[in-house]
Amino acid sequence: MARSHKPLLWLPFAAGGTIAALLLPGLLLFTLLASLGVLPADALSYSRVSALASHWIGAVVLFIVLTSMLWHAAHRLRMTIQDLGARTPPARQWVARTCYGLAAVGTLILLIALAGVS
């Protein structure tokens, strides 16, 4: 039986989708409650968020969460563009390079930003 490398390629996509599905609704609810005044006024203050991002554990968690969602979005965008008609091999290659290239650039920007904070 031939071995495939697809499980390794699907891992970031699946992880990003899972993280987005589990964490984003909670983050949106937390932000909504903080803006409505249900939570303390300083729940999302700059100093608290900066303290989270400047600690090495917080920076690693933020990096994993944000980059996995970024790569998930890149793959979803690539598949959507292909479904809309980019089916020739040159078009598919260009779309894949563009989507994943933007995800790679976003990952580098996030890495630099988090390294600068901590």
Jmol script that loads the backbone (N, CA, C; Angstrom):
load data "model"
ATOM      1  N   MET A   1       0.837  -1.166   0.000  1.00  0.00           N
ATOM      2  CA  MET A   1       0.000   0.000   0.000  1.00  0.00           C
ATOM      3  C   MET A   1       0.893   1.244   0.000  1.00  0.00           C
ATOM      4  N   ALA A   2       0.557   2.209  -0.831  1.00  0.00           N
ATOM      5  CA  ALA A   2       1.351   3.433  -0.930  1.00  0.00           C
ATOM      6  C   ALA A   2       1.043   4.352   0.246  1.00  0.00           C
ATOM      7  N   ARG A   3       2.086   4.972   0.754  1.00  0.00           N
ATOM      8  CA  ARG A   3       1.903   5.915   1.863  1.00  0.00           C
ATOM      9  C   ARG A   3       1.683   7.316   1.304  1.00  0.00           C
ATOM     10  N   SER A   4       0.857   8.069   1.991  1.00  0.00           N
ATOM     11  CA  SER A   4       0.538   9.421   1.559  1.00  0.00           C
ATOM     12  C   SER A   4       1.032  10.416   2.604  1.00  0.00           C
ATOM     13  N   HIS A   5       1.395  11.588   2.124  1.00  0.00           N
ATOM     14  CA  HIS A   5       1.796  12.676   3.020  1.00  0.00           C
ATOM     15  C   HIS A   5       0.624  13.596   3.346  1.00  0.00           C
ATOM     16  N   LYS A   6      -0.560  13.262   2.844  1.00  0.00           N
ATOM     17  CA  LYS A   6      -1.712  14.125   3.065  1.00  0.00           C
ATOM     18  C   LYS A   6      -2.076  14.312   4.537  1.00  0.00           C
ATOM     19  N   PRO A   7      -1.953  13.305   5.401  1.00  0.00           N
ATOM     20  CA  PRO A   7      -2.272  13.563   6.815  1.00  0.00           C
ATOM     21  C   PRO A   7      -1.414  14.675   7.421  1.00  0.00           C
ATOM     22  N   LEU A   8      -0.166  14.774   7.019  1.00  0.00           N
ATOM     23  CA  LEU A   8       0.688  15.850   7.531  1.00  0.00           C
ATOM     24  C   LEU A   8       0.243  17.205   7.013  1.00  0.00           C
ATOM     25  N   LEU A   9      -0.272  17.243   5.787  1.00  0.00           N
ATOM     26  CA  LEU A   9      -0.744  18.500   5.228  1.00  0.00           C
ATOM     27  C   LEU A   9      -2.108  18.899   5.783  1.00  0.00           C
ATOM     28  N   TRP A  10      -2.907  17.909   6.146  1.00  0.00           N
ATOM     29  CA  TRP A  10      -4.223  18.203   6.686  1.00  0.00           C
ATOM     30  C   TRP A  10      -4.183  18.577   8.157  1.00  0.00           C
ATOM     31  N   LEU A  11      -3.108  18.267   8.851  1.00  0.00           N
ATOM     32  CA  LEU A  11      -3.025  18.556  10.284  1.00  0.00           C
ATOM     33  C   LEU A  11      -3.172  20.045  10.604  1.00  0.00           C
ATOM     34  N   PRO A  12      -2.417  20.959   9.950  1.00  0.00           N
ATOM     35  CA  PRO A  12      -2.612  22.381  10.270  1.00  0.00           C
ATOM     36  C   PRO A  12      -4.006  22.876   9.912  1.00  0.00           C
ATOM     37  N   PHE A  13      -4.551  22.377   8.801  1.00  0.00           N
ATOM     38  CA  PHE A  13      -5.894  22.778   8.399  1.00  0.00           C
ATOM     39  C   PHE A  13      -6.928  22.351   9.443  1.00  0.00           C
ATOM     40  N   ALA A  14      -6.859  21.115   9.866  1.00  0.00           N
ATOM     41  CA  ALA A  14      -7.809  20.613  10.862  1.00  0.00           C
ATOM     42  C   ALA A  14      -7.616  21.300  12.208  1.00  0.00           C
ATOM     43  N   ALA A  15      -6.376  21.521  12.603  1.00  0.00           N
ATOM     44  CA  ALA A  15      -6.114  22.190  13.884  1.00  0.00           C
ATOM     45  C   ALA A  15      -6.650  23.614  13.863  1.00  0.00           C
ATOM     46  N   GLY A  16      -6.434  24.318  12.766  1.00  0.00           N
ATOM     47  CA  GLY A  16      -6.929  25.692  12.662  1.00  0.00           C
ATOM     48  C   GLY A  16      -8.442  25.755  12.690  1.00  0.00           C
ATOM     49  N   GLY A  17      -9.093  24.821  12.009  1.00  0.00           N
ATOM     50  CA  GLY A  17     -10.554  24.794  12.023  1.00  0.00           C
ATOM     51  C   GLY A  17     -11.104  24.472  13.396  1.00  0.00           C
ATOM     52  N   THR A  18     -10.465  23.552  14.078  1.00  0.00           N
ATOM     53  CA  THR A  18     -10.910  23.182  15.421  1.00  0.00           C
ATOM     54  C   THR A  18     -10.724  24.336  16.397  1.00  0.00           C
ATOM     55  N   ILE A  19      -9.570  24.964  16.327  1.00  0.00           N
ATOM     56  CA  ILE A  19      -9.310  26.098  17.212  1.00  0.00           C
ATOM     57  C   ILE A  19     -10.273  27.240  16.926  1.00  0.00           C
ATOM     58  N   ALA A  20     -10.497  27.514  15.647  1.00  0.00           N
ATOM     59  CA  ALA A  20     -11.433  28.588  15.293  1.00  0.00           C
ATOM     60  C   ALA A  20     -12.843  28.275  15.774  1.00  0.00           C
ATOM     61  N   ALA A  21     -13.265  27.027  15.631  1.00  0.00           N
ATOM     62  CA  ALA A  21     -14.618  26.656  16.041  1.00  0.00           C
ATOM     63  C   ALA A  21     -14.788  26.666  17.551  1.00  0.00           C
ATOM     64  N   LEU A  22     -13.732  26.346  18.290  1.00  0.00           N
ATOM     65  CA  LEU A  22     -13.852  26.266  19.746  1.00  0.00           C
ATOM     66  C   LEU A  22     -13.545  27.582  20.455  1.00  0.00           C
ATOM     67  N   LEU A  23     -12.557  28.320  19.974  1.00  0.00           N
ATOM     68  CA  LEU A  23     -12.117  29.501  20.706  1.00  0.00           C
ATOM     69  C   LEU A  23     -12.744  30.818  20.244  1.00  0.00           C
ATOM     70  N   LEU A  24     -12.999  30.971  18.957  1.00  0.00           N
ATOM     71  CA  LEU A  24     -13.527  32.248  18.489  1.00  0.00           C
ATOM     72  C   LEU A  24     -14.898  32.604  19.071  1.00  0.00           C
ATOM     73  N   PRO A  25     -15.840  31.676  19.169  1.00  0.00           N
ATOM     74  CA  PRO A  25     -17.113  32.054  19.798  1.00  0.00           C
ATOM     75  C   PRO A  25     -16.942  32.526  21.248  1.00  0.00           C
ATOM     76  N   GLY A  26     -16.073  31.874  21.994  1.00  0.00           N
ATOM     77  CA  GLY A  26     -15.816  32.307  23.372  1.00  0.00           C
ATOM     78  C   GLY A  26     -15.153  33.666  23.426  1.00  0.00           C
ATOM     79  N   LEU A  27     -14.211  33.898  22.527  1.00  0.00           N
ATOM     80  CA  LEU A  27     -13.538  35.197  22.474  1.00  0.00           C
ATOM     81  C   LEU A  27     -14.521  36.297  22.096  1.00  0.00           C
ATOM     82  N   LEU A  28     -15.405  36.018  21.148  1.00  0.00           N
ATOM     83  CA  LEU A  28     -16.418  37.000  20.768  1.00  0.00           C
ATOM     84  C   LEU A  28     -17.371  37.284  21.919  1.00  0.00           C
ATOM     85  N   LEU A  29     -17.776  36.248  22.636  1.00  0.00           N
ATOM     86  CA  LEU A  29     -18.658  36.444  23.782  1.00  0.00           C
ATOM     87  C   LEU A  29     -17.957  37.245  24.879  1.00  0.00           C
ATOM     88  N   PHE A  30     -16.696  36.929  25.144  1.00  0.00           N
ATOM     89  CA  PHE A  30     -15.928  37.660  26.152  1.00  0.00           C
ATOM     90  C   PHE A  30     -15.809  39.140  25.777  1.00  0.00           C
ATOM     91  N   THR A  31     -15.526  39.413  24.506  1.00  0.00           N
ATOM     92  CA  THR A  31     -15.401  40.793  24.044  1.00  0.00           C
ATOM     93  C   THR A  31     -16.738  41.517  24.135  1.00  0.00           C
ATOM     94  N   LEU A  32     -17.818  40.852  23.768  1.00  0.00           N
ATOM     95  CA  LEU A  32     -19.140  41.454  23.858  1.00  0.00           C
ATOM     96  C   LEU A  32     -19.499  41.780  25.302  1.00  0.00           C
ATOM     97  N   LEU A  33     -19.259  40.829  26.203  1.00  0.00           N
ATOM     98  CA  LEU A  33     -19.576  41.066  27.618  1.00  0.00           C
ATOM     99  C   LEU A  33     -18.714  42.187  28.200  1.00  0.00           C
ATOM    100  N   ALA A  34     -17.464  42.268  27.788  1.00  0.00           N
ATOM    101  CA  ALA A  34     -16.604  43.345  28.280  1.00  0.00           C
ATOM    102  C   ALA A  34     -17.070  44.694  27.756  1.00  0.00           C
ATOM    103  N   SER A  35     -17.502  44.746  26.499  1.00  0.00           N
ATOM    104  CA  SER A  35     -17.948  46.030  25.937  1.00  0.00           C
ATOM    105  C   SER A  35     -19.295  46.466  26.497  1.00  0.00           C
ATOM    106  N   LEU A  36     -20.125  45.516  26.919  1.00  0.00           N
ATOM    107  CA  LEU A  36     -21.422  45.858  27.516  1.00  0.00           C
ATOM    108  C   LEU A  36     -21.312  46.210  28.990  1.00  0.00           C
ATOM    109  N   GLY A  37     -20.146  46.039  29.578  1.00  0.00           N
ATOM    110  CA  GLY A  37     -19.949  46.395  30.971  1.00  0.00           C
ATOM    111  C   GLY A  37     -20.269  45.277  31.939  1.00  0.00           C
ATOM    112  N   VAL A  38     -20.533  44.078  31.454  1.00  0.00           N
ATOM    113  CA  VAL A  38     -20.829  42.952  32.337  1.00  0.00           C
ATOM    114  C   VAL A  38     -19.560  42.506  33.058  1.00  0.00           C
ATOM    115  N   LEU A  39     -18.445  42.533  32.358  1.00  0.00           N
ATOM    116  CA  LEU A  39     -17.144  42.203  32.948  1.00  0.00           C
ATOM    117  C   LEU A  39     -16.485  43.476  33.456  1.00  0.00           C
ATOM    118  N   PRO A  40     -15.463  43.376  34.280  1.00  0.00           N
ATOM    119  CA  PRO A  40     -14.775  44.577  34.765  1.00  0.00           C
ATOM    120  C   PRO A  40     -14.267  45.444  33.608  1.00  0.00           C
ATOM    121  N   ALA A  41     -14.169  46.732  33.851  1.00  0.00           N
ATOM    122  CA  ALA A  41     -13.797  47.681  32.796  1.00  0.00           C
ATOM    123  C   ALA A  41     -12.404  47.415  32.236  1.00  0.00           C
ATOM    124  N   ASP A  42     -11.504  46.910  33.059  1.00  0.00           N
ATOM    125  CA  ASP A  42     -10.137  46.693  32.583  1.00  0.00           C
ATOM    126  C   ASP A  42      -9.891  45.267  32.095  1.00  0.00           C
ATOM    127  N   ALA A  43     -10.959  44.512  31.804  1.00  0.00           N
ATOM    128  CA  ALA A  43     -10.797  43.120  31.382  1.00  0.00           C
ATOM    129  C   ALA A  43     -10.004  43.015  30.082  1.00  0.00           C
ATOM    130  N   LEU A  44     -10.190  43.954  29.182  1.00  0.00           N
ATOM    131  CA  LEU A  44      -9.465  43.954  27.916  1.00  0.00           C
ATOM    132  C   LEU A  44      -8.577  45.190  27.784  1.00  0.00           C
ATOM    133  N   SER A  45      -8.064  45.670  28.894  1.00  0.00           N
ATOM    134  CA  SER A  45      -7.203  46.849  28.836  1.00  0.00           C
ATOM    135  C   SER A  45      -5.881  46.509  28.151  1.00  0.00           C
ATOM    136  N   TYR A  46      -5.240  47.551  27.652  1.00  0.00           N
ATOM    137  CA  TYR A  46      -3.976  47.360  26.942  1.00  0.00           C
ATOM    138  C   TYR A  46      -2.931  46.701  27.828  1.00  0.00           C
ATOM    139  N   SER A  47      -2.873  47.108  29.078  1.00  0.00           N
ATOM    140  CA  SER A  47      -1.848  46.571  29.971  1.00  0.00           C
ATOM    141  C   SER A  47      -2.044  45.064  30.222  1.00  0.00           C
ATOM    142  N   ARG A  48      -3.289  44.617  30.338  1.00  0.00           N
ATOM    143  CA  ARG A  48      -3.537  43.186  30.564  1.00  0.00           C
ATOM    144  C   ARG A  48      -3.247  42.352  29.321  1.00  0.00           C
ATOM    145  N   VAL A  49      -3.661  42.853  28.173  1.00  0.00           N
ATOM    146  CA  VAL A  49      -3.408  42.114  26.934  1.00  0.00           C
ATOM    147  C   VAL A  49      -1.916  42.112  26.622  1.00  0.00           C
ATOM    148  N   SER A  50      -1.249  43.220  26.873  1.00  0.00           N
ATOM    149  CA  SER A  50       0.195  43.293  26.655  1.00  0.00           C
ATOM    150  C   SER A  50       0.935  42.362  27.611  1.00  0.00           C
ATOM    151  N   ALA A  51       0.461  42.262  28.828  1.00  0.00           N
ATOM    152  CA  ALA A  51       1.090  41.347  29.792  1.00  0.00           C
ATOM    153  C   ALA A  51       0.925  39.900  29.349  1.00  0.00           C
ATOM    154  N   LEU A  52      -0.223  39.576  28.787  1.00  0.00           N
ATOM    155  CA  LEU A  52      -0.439  38.223  28.272  1.00  0.00           C
ATOM    156  C   LEU A  52       0.521  37.929  27.118  1.00  0.00           C
ATOM    157  N   ALA A  53       0.638  38.862  26.184  1.00  0.00           N
ATOM    158  CA  ALA A  53       1.488  38.640  25.009  1.00  0.00           C
ATOM    159  C   ALA A  53       2.969  38.709  25.338  1.00  0.00           C
ATOM    160  N   SER A  54       3.344  39.391  26.413  1.00  0.00           N
ATOM    161  CA  SER A  54       4.760  39.523  26.726  1.00  0.00           C
ATOM    162  C   SER A  54       5.307  38.334  27.533  1.00  0.00           C
ATOM    163  N   HIS A  55       4.441  37.567  28.151  1.00  0.00           N
ATOM    164  CA  HIS A  55       4.900  36.355  28.843  1.00  0.00           C
ATOM    165  C   HIS A  55       5.133  35.273  27.794  1.00  0.00           C
ATOM    166  N   TRP A  56       6.167  34.472  27.965  1.00  0.00           N
ATOM    167  CA  TRP A  56       6.527  33.521  26.911  1.00  0.00           C
ATOM    168  C   TRP A  56       5.451  32.468  26.686  1.00  0.00           C
ATOM    169  N   ILE A  57       4.753  32.056  27.716  1.00  0.00           N
ATOM    170  CA  ILE A  57       3.687  31.067  27.532  1.00  0.00           C
ATOM    171  C   ILE A  57       2.524  31.692  26.759  1.00  0.00           C
ATOM    172  N   GLY A  58       2.172  32.912  27.120  1.00  0.00           N
ATOM    173  CA  GLY A  58       1.106  33.607  26.401  1.00  0.00           C
ATOM    174  C   GLY A  58       1.458  33.845  24.947  1.00  0.00           C
ATOM    175  N   ALA A  59       2.730  34.199  24.690  1.00  0.00           N
ATOM    176  CA  ALA A  59       3.164  34.434  23.309  1.00  0.00           C
ATOM    177  C   ALA A  59       3.106  33.148  22.488  1.00  0.00           C
ATOM    178  N   VAL A  60       3.517  32.033  23.088  1.00  0.00           N
ATOM    179  CA  VAL A  60       3.469  30.752  22.368  1.00  0.00           C
ATOM    180  C   VAL A  60       2.027  30.352  22.074  1.00  0.00           C
ATOM    181  N   VAL A  61       1.147  30.518  23.041  1.00  0.00           N
ATOM    182  CA  VAL A  61      -0.261  30.166  22.837  1.00  0.00           C
ATOM    183  C   VAL A  61      -0.873  31.063  21.765  1.00  0.00           C
ATOM    184  N   LEU A  62      -0.622  32.364  21.840  1.00  0.00           N
ATOM    185  CA  LEU A  62      -1.133  33.271  20.815  1.00  0.00           C
ATOM    186  C   LEU A  62      -0.603  32.912  19.441  1.00  0.00           C
ATOM    187  N   PHE A  63       0.675  32.585  19.356  1.00  0.00           N
ATOM    188  CA  PHE A  63       1.274  32.222  18.075  1.00  0.00           C
ATOM    189  C   PHE A  63       0.615  30.964  17.503  1.00  0.00           C
ATOM    190  N   ILE A  64       0.445  29.942  18.317  1.00  0.00           N
ATOM    191  CA  ILE A  64      -0.160  28.700  17.836  1.00  0.00           C
ATOM    192  C   ILE A  64      -1.603  28.923  17.400  1.00  0.00           C
ATOM    193  N   VAL A  65      -2.351  29.624  18.215  1.00  0.00           N
ATOM    194  CA  VAL A  65      -3.766  29.855  17.906  1.00  0.00           C
ATOM    195  C   VAL A  65      -3.910  30.682  16.631  1.00  0.00           C
ATOM    196  N   LEU A  66      -3.204  31.795  16.553  1.00  0.00           N
ATOM    197  CA  LEU A  66      -3.377  32.683  15.410  1.00  0.00           C
ATOM    198  C   LEU A  66      -2.815  32.106  14.117  1.00  0.00           C
ATOM    199  N   THR A  67      -1.664  31.444  14.177  1.00  0.00           N
ATOM    200  CA  THR A  67      -1.116  30.883  12.945  1.00  0.00           C
ATOM    201  C   THR A  67      -1.926  29.691  12.451  1.00  0.00           C
ATOM    202  N   SER A  68      -2.438  28.876  13.348  1.00  0.00           N
ATOM    203  CA  SER A  68      -3.251  27.750  12.876  1.00  0.00           C
ATOM    204  C   SER A  68      -4.529  28.248  12.212  1.00  0.00           C
ATOM    205  N   MET A  69      -5.142  29.286  12.759  1.00  0.00           N
ATOM    206  CA  MET A  69      -6.326  29.847  12.119  1.00  0.00           C
ATOM    207  C   MET A  69      -5.963  30.509  10.787  1.00  0.00           C
ATOM    208  N   LEU A  70      -4.794  31.120  10.704  1.00  0.00           N
ATOM    209  CA  LEU A  70      -4.345  31.751   9.466  1.00  0.00           C
ATOM    210  C   LEU A  70      -4.140  30.713   8.364  1.00  0.00           C
ATOM    211  N   TRP A  71      -3.495  29.601   8.680  1.00  0.00           N
ATOM    212  CA  TRP A  71      -3.278  28.554   7.687  1.00  0.00           C
ATOM    213  C   TRP A  71      -4.583  27.868   7.300  1.00  0.00           C
ATOM    214  N   HIS A  72      -5.491  27.730   8.250  1.00  0.00           N
ATOM    215  CA  HIS A  72      -6.814  27.172   7.946  1.00  0.00           C
ATOM    216  C   HIS A  72      -7.549  28.088   6.958  1.00  0.00           C
ATOM    217  N   ALA A  73      -7.498  29.384   7.221  1.00  0.00           N
ATOM    218  CA  ALA A  73      -8.163  30.335   6.330  1.00  0.00           C
ATOM    219  C   ALA A  73      -7.528  30.321   4.942  1.00  0.00           C
ATOM    220  N   ALA A  74      -6.210  30.193   4.863  1.00  0.00           N
ATOM    221  CA  ALA A  74      -5.533  30.147   3.561  1.00  0.00           C
ATOM    222  C   ALA A  74      -5.998  28.937   2.760  1.00  0.00           C
ATOM    223  N   HIS A  75      -6.109  27.795   3.417  1.00  0.00           N
ATOM    224  CA  HIS A  75      -6.544  26.589   2.705  1.00  0.00           C
ATOM    225  C   HIS A  75      -8.000  26.717   2.272  1.00  0.00           C
ATOM    226  N   ARG A  76      -8.851  27.245   3.144  1.00  0.00           N
ATOM    227  CA  ARG A  76     -10.263  27.447   2.781  1.00  0.00           C
ATOM    228  C   ARG A  76     -10.386  28.395   1.592  1.00  0.00           C
ATOM    229  N   LEU A  77      -9.620  29.483   1.616  1.00  0.00           N
ATOM    230  CA  LEU A  77      -9.656  30.442   0.515  1.00  0.00           C
ATOM    231  C   LEU A  77      -9.189  29.796  -0.783  1.00  0.00           C
ATOM    232  N   ARG A  78      -8.136  28.994  -0.711  1.00  0.00           N
ATOM    233  CA  ARG A  78      -7.627  28.298  -1.897  1.00  0.00           C
ATOM    234  C   ARG A  78      -8.696  27.379  -2.482  1.00  0.00           C
ATOM    235  N   MET A  79      -9.339  26.589  -1.640  1.00  0.00           N
ATOM    236  CA  MET A  79     -10.365  25.669  -2.127  1.00  0.00           C
ATOM    237  C   MET A  79     -11.577  26.424  -2.686  1.00  0.00           C
ATOM    238  N   THR A  80     -11.924  27.549  -2.073  1.00  0.00           N
ATOM    239  CA  THR A  80     -13.049  28.343  -2.572  1.00  0.00           C
ATOM    240  C   THR A  80     -12.737  28.917  -3.944  1.00  0.00           C
ATOM    241  N   ILE A  81     -11.534  29.445  -4.128  1.00  0.00           N
ATOM    242  CA  ILE A  81     -11.155  29.998  -5.429  1.00  0.00           C
ATOM    243  C   ILE A  81     -11.135  28.899  -6.486  1.00  0.00           C
ATOM    244  N   GLN A  82     -10.680  27.721  -6.126  1.00  0.00           N
ATOM    245  CA  GLN A  82     -10.709  26.623  -7.089  1.00  0.00           C
ATOM    246  C   GLN A  82     -12.143  26.221  -7.425  1.00  0.00           C
ATOM    247  N   ASP A  83     -13.019  26.239  -6.443  1.00  0.00           N
ATOM    248  CA  ASP A  83     -14.422  25.912  -6.707  1.00  0.00           C
ATOM    249  C   ASP A  83     -15.090  26.957  -7.588  1.00  0.00           C
ATOM    250  N   LEU A  84     -14.603  28.193  -7.530  1.00  0.00           N
ATOM    251  CA  LEU A  84     -15.175  29.261  -8.352  1.00  0.00           C
ATOM    252  C   LEU A  84     -14.654  29.252  -9.783  1.00  0.00           C
ATOM    253  N   GLY A  85     -13.689  28.378 -10.088  1.00  0.00           N
ATOM    254  CA  GLY A  85     -13.302  28.249 -11.481  1.00  0.00           C
ATOM    255  C   GLY A  85     -11.823  28.178 -11.780  1.00  0.00           C
ATOM    256  N   ALA A  86     -10.954  28.329 -10.836  1.00  0.00           N
ATOM    257  CA  ALA A  86      -9.512  28.257 -11.094  1.00  0.00           C
ATOM    258  C   ALA A  86      -9.102  26.791 -11.083  1.00  0.00           C
ATOM    259  N   ARG A  87      -9.361  26.100 -12.214  1.00  0.00           N
ATOM    260  CA  ARG A  87      -9.142  24.649 -12.238  1.00  0.00           C
ATOM    261  C   ARG A  87      -7.993  24.208 -13.127  1.00  0.00           C
ATOM    262  N   THR A  88      -7.451  25.096 -13.939  1.00  0.00           N
ATOM    263  CA  THR A  88      -6.327  24.691 -14.771  1.00  0.00           C
ATOM    264  C   THR A  88      -5.082  24.581 -13.894  1.00  0.00           C
ATOM    265  N   PRO A  89      -4.147  23.707 -14.241  1.00  0.00           N
ATOM    266  CA  PRO A  89      -2.955  23.545 -13.397  1.00  0.00           C
ATOM    267  C   PRO A  89      -2.181  24.840 -13.129  1.00  0.00           C
ATOM    268  N   PRO A  90      -1.973  25.728 -14.118  1.00  0.00           N
ATOM    269  CA  PRO A  90      -1.263  26.973 -13.775  1.00  0.00           C
ATOM    270  C   PRO A  90      -2.054  27.853 -12.804  1.00  0.00           C
ATOM    271  N   ALA A  91      -3.361  27.908 -12.981  1.00  0.00           N
ATOM    272  CA  ALA A  91      -4.190  28.730 -12.081  1.00  0.00           C
ATOM    273  C   ALA A  91      -4.195  28.145 -10.677  1.00  0.00           C
ATOM    274  N   ARG A  92      -4.321  26.831 -10.586  1.00  0.00           N
ATOM    275  CA  ARG A  92      -4.313  26.190  -9.268  1.00  0.00           C
ATOM    276  C   ARG A  92      -2.982  26.409  -8.561  1.00  0.00           C
ATOM    277  N   GLN A  93      -1.901  26.331  -9.300  1.00  0.00           N
ATOM    278  CA  GLN A  93      -0.577  26.535  -8.708  1.00  0.00           C
ATOM    279  C   GLN A  93      -0.421  27.985  -8.241  1.00  0.00           C
ATOM    280  N   TRP A  94      -0.880  28.939  -9.045  1.00  0.00           N
ATOM    281  CA  TRP A  94      -0.778  30.343  -8.667  1.00  0.00           C
ATOM    282  C   TRP A  94      -1.614  30.637  -7.415  1.00  0.00           C
ATOM    283  N   VAL A  95      -2.837  30.086  -7.378  1.00  0.00           N
ATOM    284  CA  VAL A  95      -3.714  30.293  -6.215  1.00  0.00           C
ATOM    285  C   VAL A  95      -3.091  29.688  -4.963  1.00  0.00           C
ATOM    286  N   ALA A  96      -2.551  28.484  -5.085  1.00  0.00           N
ATOM    287  CA  ALA A  96      -1.936  27.828  -3.923  1.00  0.00           C
ATOM    288  C   ALA A  96      -0.734  28.618  -3.430  1.00  0.00           C
ATOM    289  N   ARG A  97       0.120  29.048  -4.335  1.00  0.00           N
ATOM    290  CA  ARG A  97       1.294  29.820  -3.923  1.00  0.00           C
ATOM    291  C   ARG A  97       0.896  31.150  -3.291  1.00  0.00           C
ATOM    292  N   THR A  98      -0.122  31.786  -3.835  1.00  0.00           N
ATOM    293  CA  THR A  98      -0.559  33.069  -3.285  1.00  0.00           C
ATOM    294  C   THR A  98      -1.165  32.899  -1.887  1.00  0.00           C
ATOM    295  N   CYS A  99      -2.082  31.957  -1.746  1.00  0.00           N
ATOM    296  CA  CYS A  99      -2.754  31.767  -0.450  1.00  0.00           C
ATOM    297  C   CYS A  99      -1.766  31.340   0.628  1.00  0.00           C
ATOM    298  N   TYR A 100      -0.964  30.327   0.324  1.00  0.00           N
ATOM    299  CA  TYR A 100      -0.022  29.843   1.324  1.00  0.00           C
ATOM    300  C   TYR A 100       1.136  30.815   1.527  1.00  0.00           C
ATOM    301  N   GLY A 101       1.481  31.560   0.487  1.00  0.00           N
ATOM    302  CA  GLY A 101       2.508  32.598   0.650  1.00  0.00           C
ATOM    303  C   GLY A 101       2.050  33.702   1.585  1.00  0.00           C
ATOM    304  N   LEU A 102       0.775  34.111   1.442  1.00  0.00           N
ATOM    305  CA  LEU A 102       0.232  35.120   2.356  1.00  0.00           C
ATOM    306  C   LEU A 102       0.160  34.593   3.784  1.00  0.00           C
ATOM    307  N   ALA A 103      -0.171  33.318   3.936  1.00  0.00           N
ATOM    308  CA  ALA A 103      -0.189  32.715   5.281  1.00  0.00           C
ATOM    309  C   ALA A 103       1.219  32.681   5.863  1.00  0.00           C
ATOM    310  N   ALA A 104       2.210  32.383   5.035  1.00  0.00           N
ATOM    311  CA  ALA A 104       3.597  32.365   5.518  1.00  0.00           C
ATOM    312  C   ALA A 104       4.054  33.764   5.912  1.00  0.00           C
ATOM    313  N   VAL A 105       3.693  34.767   5.118  1.00  0.00           N
ATOM    314  CA  VAL A 105       4.049  36.152   5.458  1.00  0.00           C
ATOM    315  C   VAL A 105       3.363  36.567   6.758  1.00  0.00           C
ATOM    316  N   GLY A 106       2.095  36.210   6.901  1.00  0.00           N
ATOM    317  CA  GLY A 106       1.376  36.507   8.141  1.00  0.00           C
ATOM    318  C   GLY A 106       2.001  35.832   9.348  1.00  0.00           C
ATOM    319  N   THR A 107       2.472  34.610   9.162  1.00  0.00           N
ATOM    320  CA  THR A 107       3.142  33.894  10.241  1.00  0.00           C
ATOM    321  C   THR A 107       4.428  34.593  10.645  1.00  0.00           C
ATOM    322  N   LEU A 108       5.200  35.030   9.662  1.00  0.00           N
ATOM    323  CA  LEU A 108       6.446  35.755   9.966  1.00  0.00           C
ATOM    324  C   LEU A 108       6.174  37.084  10.663  1.00  0.00           C
ATOM    325  N   ILE A 109       5.162  37.808  10.206  1.00  0.00           N
ATOM    326  CA  ILE A 109       4.806  39.086  10.839  1.00  0.00           C
ATOM    327  C   ILE A 109       4.380  38.848  12.286  1.00  0.00           C
ATOM    328  N   LEU A 110       3.588  37.821  12.508  1.00  0.00           N
ATOM    329  CA  LEU A 110       3.157  37.505  13.869  1.00  0.00           C
ATOM    330  C   LEU A 110       4.331  37.108  14.748  1.00  0.00           C
ATOM    331  N   LEU A 111       5.238  36.321  14.204  1.00  0.00           N
ATOM    332  CA  LEU A 111       6.425  35.912  14.957  1.00  0.00           C
ATOM    333  C   LEU A 111       7.264  37.139  15.346  1.00  0.00           C
ATOM    334  N   ILE A 112       7.457  38.055  14.415  1.00  0.00           N
ATOM    335  CA  ILE A 112       8.237  39.274  14.701  1.00  0.00           C
ATOM    336  C   ILE A 112       7.515  40.131  15.726  1.00  0.00           C
ATOM    337  N   ALA A 113       6.198  40.254  15.569  1.00  0.00           N
ATOM    338  CA  ALA A 113       5.426  41.090  16.500  1.00  0.00           C
ATOM    339  C   ALA A 113       5.461  40.516  17.911  1.00  0.00           C
ATOM    340  N   LEU A 114       5.287  39.207  18.030  1.00  0.00           N
ATOM    341  CA  LEU A 114       5.296  38.603  19.370  1.00  0.00           C
ATOM    342  C   LEU A 114       6.683  38.592  19.967  1.00  0.00           C
ATOM    343  N   ALA A 115       7.715  38.456  19.147  1.00  0.00           N
ATOM    344  CA  ALA A 115       9.083  38.509  19.661  1.00  0.00           C
ATOM    345  C   ALA A 115       9.427  39.927  20.134  1.00  0.00           C
ATOM    346  N   GLY A 116       8.847  40.922  19.473  1.00  0.00           N
ATOM    347  CA  GLY A 116       9.086  42.305  19.874  1.00  0.00           C
ATOM    348  C   GLY A 116       8.382  42.677  21.165  1.00  0.00           C
ATOM    349  N   VAL A 117       7.254  42.044  21.446  1.00  0.00           N
ATOM    350  CA  VAL A 117       6.495  42.334  22.653  1.00  0.00           C
ATOM    351  C   VAL A 117       7.154  41.709  23.868  1.00  0.00           C
ATOM    352  N   SER A 118       7.640  40.460  23.709  1.00  0.00           N
ATOM    353  CA  SER A 118       8.189  39.768  24.876  1.00  0.00           C
ATOM    354  C   SER A 118       9.646  40.059  25.099  1.00  0.00           C
TER     355      SER A 118
END
end "model"
wireframe off; spacefill off
backbone 0.3
color backbone group
